[in-house]
Amino acid sequence: MDVKLLSGALGAEISGIDLKDTSIKNFEKINKLLLEHKVIFFRNQNITAEEQLALGKHFGPLEKHVYVKGRDEYPEIVRIIKKPNEKNQWGENWHSDVSYNVKPTKAVILRSIKIPPVGGDTMFANMELAWETLDKNLKEKIKDKKAVHSSLGGAFFTDDYEAMESNGNHTEYTNEHPIVRTHPETEKKILFVNWTYTKKIIGLEKKESDEILEKIFEHQARLDFTCRFRWTENAVAIWDNRSVQHYAISDFFPGRGLGHERIMDRIAIEGDRPN
């Protein structure tokens, strides 16, 4: 096994592990690497949907997306498609997946099916590091506070994406989570708010809440907290959604002469209630 670090903040590309091997022994290696590096990448992994699901089930119960219809034969798999004629793609802002759920996602396994010849990289950011380096005054202001996370409604996930099919649910969900959560396995502190879904700090006036959140979001996006992955076909990314955020870069669209299709298969594992 070879481990190649992608940056000084997080992320590692792993070779010498076959994801077709869905044994407990192989999973334990993968989970140990995930907890250490927070996001791990594997290339040339021509795994089937069944093998992707089998790996995911080792992490815990699989989620079905609250708004988007999964694949007909594999409802836990969301096929993310950006059509060549579209400018936007799913996940193109900093976020932690479904942080608006009562139990936000534990981990995500994303497999590339078809990628553009250029563009479409994914960025990841280390939220443990973001907490450690946050300004002391800001830390004091958000200490022991919670924030409201909103799902933004079903249209946010389907209306601008031709191939993303709604499952018919349009209800908007909100939940409150600690701004600083503790990782249940590593016991590390994590800055658990994000630009896309976090809307207000409870107990503060809107103006003060907005100002503090703006400072936090700017801090979270610092490049020295990040790594960047350039996709190839049959690559797999696994990330710890509790301790990282990610950003799917949509830089391959018709207006730039780069109108290409991108297809990814995503499964998510149910997490715990943040505390």
C-alpha positions in Angstrom: 0.0 0.0 0.0 1.2 3.5 -0.9 -0.1 6.7 0.6 0.5 10.0 -1.3 -0.5 13.2 0.6 -2.4 15.7 -1.5 -1.7 18.7 0.7 -0.5 19.6 4.2 -4.0 20.1 5.4 -5.8 16.9 4.5 -6.3 14.3 1.8 -4.4 11.3 0.5 -4.4 9.2 -2.7 -4.1 5.5 -1.9 -2.8 2.8 -4.1 -2.5 -0.9 -3.4 -6.0 -1.3 -2.0 -8.7 -3.0 -4.1 -12.2 -1.7 -3.3 -13.7 -4.8 -4.8 -12.5 -6.5 -1.6 -15.4 -5.6 0.7 -14.2 -7.7 3.6 -14.2 -6.3 7.1 -10.4 -6.5 7.1 -10.1 -4.3 4.1 -12.8 -1.9 5.4 -10.8 -1.5 8.7 -7.8 -0.4 6.7 -9.9 2.1 4.7 -11.6 3.5 7.8 -8.3 4.0 9.6 -6.9 5.9 6.6 -10.1 7.9 6.4 -9.9 9.0 10.1 -6.3 10.0 9.6 -6.6 11.9 6.3 -10.3 12.9 6.3 -10.7 12.4 2.6 -9.1 9.5 0.6 -8.9 8.8 -3.1 -8.5 5.6 -5.1 -7.9 5.5 -8.9 -8.6 2.7 -11.4 -11.3 1.1 -9.3 -13.7 -0.4 -11.7 -16.2 -1.4 -9.0 -19.8 -2.3 -9.5 -22.8 -0.6 -7.9 -23.2 -3.6 -5.6 -19.5 -3.4 -4.5 -19.9 0.4 -3.8 -23.0 -0.3 -1.7 -21.3 -3.2 0.1 -18.4 -1.0 1.1 -20.7 1.8 2.2 -22.7 -0.6 4.5 -19.6 -1.3 6.5 -19.6 2.3 7.6 -23.3 2.1 8.7 -26.9 2.4 7.4 -27.2 4.0 4.0 -29.2 7.1 3.4 -31.7 7.8 0.6 -31.6 11.5 -0.4 -34.4 13.5 1.0 -35.2 15.2 -2.3 -33.6 13.4 -5.2 -34.7 10.0 -6.7 -32.0 7.4 -6.6 -31.2 4.9 -9.4 -34.2 2.7 -10.1 -32.4 -0.6 -9.3 -30.2 1.0 -6.5 -32.3 3.7 -4.7 -29.5 4.5 -2.3 -27.3 5.6 -5.2 -27.8 9.1 -6.5 -26.5 9.5 -10.0 -25.2 13.1 -10.3 -25.3 14.3 -13.9 -24.2 17.6 -15.3 -25.4 17.8 -19.0 -23.1 19.3 -21.6 -25.4 22.3 -22.1 -25.6 23.2 -18.4 -23.4 25.8 -16.7 -24.2 24.7 -13.1 -23.5 21.4 -11.4 -24.5 19.8 -8.1 -22.5 20.9 -5.0 -20.7 23.9 -6.5 -20.4 25.8 -3.2 -18.7 25.0 0.1 -20.9 22.7 2.1 -21.2 19.7 4.4 -23.7 17.2 2.9 -27.2 17.4 4.4 -26.1 19.3 7.5 -29.8 20.2 7.7 -30.8 16.6 8.7 -31.3 15.6 12.4 -28.4 13.2 11.7 -26.1 14.7 9.1 -24.3 12.3 6.8 -21.3 10.4 8.3 -19.4 9.7 5.1 -19.8 9.8 1.4 -18.5 7.4 -1.3 -18.4 9.1 -4.7 -17.4 7.1 -7.8 -16.7 8.7 -11.2 -18.5 7.3 -14.2 -17.8 9.9 -16.9 -15.6 13.0 -16.5 -14.8 16.0 -18.7 -11.4 16.1 -20.3 -10.6 19.3 -18.3 -12.3 20.8 -15.3 -14.7 19.4 -12.7 -12.2 19.0 -9.9 -13.4 18.8 -6.3 -12.0 20.8 -3.3 -12.1 19.6 0.3 -11.4 21.6 3.4 -10.4 20.5 6.9 -12.8 21.8 9.5 -10.8 20.6 12.5 -8.0 22.8 11.3 -10.5 25.6 10.8 -11.6 25.4 14.4 -8.0 25.2 15.8 -7.0 28.3 13.9 -10.1 30.4 14.4 -9.7 33.8 16.1 -9.9 33.6 19.9 -12.5 36.3 20.1 -14.7 34.5 17.5 -14.3 31.3 19.5 -15.5 33.0 22.6 -18.6 34.4 20.8 -19.7 31.1 19.4 -18.8 29.0 22.4 -21.7 26.6 23.3 -23.9 28.1 20.7 -26.1 26.4 18.1 -26.9 27.4 14.5 -29.9 26.8 12.3 -29.3 24.7 9.1 -31.9 24.8 6.3 -32.3 22.3 3.4 -33.5 25.2 1.2 -36.3 23.0 -0.2 -36.4 20.4 -3.0 -36.2 22.8 -5.9 -32.6 23.7 -4.8 -31.5 20.2 -5.7 -33.4 19.5 -8.9 -34.8 22.6 -10.7 -31.5 23.8 -12.2 -30.3 20.3 -13.1 -32.0 18.6 -16.1 -31.0 15.1 -15.1 -31.6 15.3 -11.4 -35.1 13.8 -10.8 -37.2 14.9 -7.8 -38.7 12.2 -5.6 -41.7 14.5 -5.1 -40.7 15.9 -1.7 -40.6 19.7 -1.6 -40.7 20.3 2.2 -38.0 22.5 3.6 -36.3 21.1 6.7 -34.4 22.9 9.4 -32.5 21.6 12.3 -30.3 23.1 15.0 -26.7 21.8 15.6 -23.8 22.9 17.7 -21.5 25.3 15.9 -18.6 23.3 17.3 -19.2 19.6 17.4 -17.0 16.8 18.7 -16.0 14.0 16.3 -17.5 10.7 17.8 -14.5 8.6 16.9 -11.5 10.9 17.2 -12.9 13.3 19.8 -11.5 16.3 17.8 -13.4 19.6 17.8 -14.9 20.6 14.4 -16.3 23.9 13.1 -19.6 22.6 12.0 -21.3 25.4 10.0 -21.2 25.9 6.2 -21.9 28.6 3.7 -24.7 26.7 1.9 -27.0 25.5 4.6 -26.2 27.4 7.9 -28.5 30.4 8.2 -28.5 31.8 11.8 -26.8 31.6 15.1 -29.4 31.0 17.8 -29.5 33.6 20.5 -28.0 36.5 18.4 -29.7 39.3 16.5 -29.7 38.7 12.8 -27.2 41.4 12.1 -24.6 40.1 14.6 -25.3 36.5 13.5 -24.7 37.4 9.8 -21.5 39.2 10.6 -20.1 36.3 12.6 -21.1 33.7 10.1 -19.6 35.7 7.2 -16.3 35.8 9.1 -16.4 32.1 9.8 -17.3 31.2 6.2 -14.4 33.3 4.9 -12.0 31.6 7.4 -13.3 28.1 6.5 -12.4 28.8 2.8 -8.8 29.5 3.4 -6.7 27.7 0.8 -4.3 26.4 3.4 -7.1 24.2 4.8 -7.8 22.6 1.5 -6.8 19.9 -1.0 -7.9 19.5 -4.6 -8.6 16.3 -6.5 -8.5 15.9 -10.2 -10.9 13.2 -11.3 -10.2 10.4 -13.7 -12.7 7.7 -14.7 -13.2 4.9 -12.3 -11.9 7.0 -9.4 -13.4 6.8 -5.9 -13.4 9.5 -3.2 -14.4 8.7 0.4 -14.7 11.6 2.8 -15.6 12.1 6.4 -18.5 14.4 6.1 -18.3 15.3 9.8 -14.9 16.9 9.6 -14.6 18.3 6.1 -16.5 20.5 3.6 -16.3 20.1 -0.1 -16.8 22.2 -3.3 -17.5 20.8 -6.7 -15.9 23.2 -9.2 -18.1 23.9 -12.2 -15.6 25.3 -14.7 -16.5 23.2 -17.7 -19.6 24.8 -19.3 -20.7 25.9 -22.8 -19.9 29.5 -22.4 -16.2 28.7 -22.0 -16.2 26.3 -24.9 -16.1 23.4 -22.5 -19.6 21.9 -22.7 -19.0 18.4 -21.3 -21.0 15.8 -19.5 -20.0 14.6 -16.0 -21.5 11.6 -14.3 -20.9 10.4 -10.7 -22.5 7.8 -8.5 -22.9 8.9 -4.9 -23.8 7.0 -1.8 -24.1 8.4 1.7 -23.9 6.8 5.2 -26.2 8.0 7.9 -24.4 9.8 10.8 -25.2 10.6 14.3 -26.7 13.7 16.0 -23.9 16.3 16.4 -22.9 17.1 20.0 
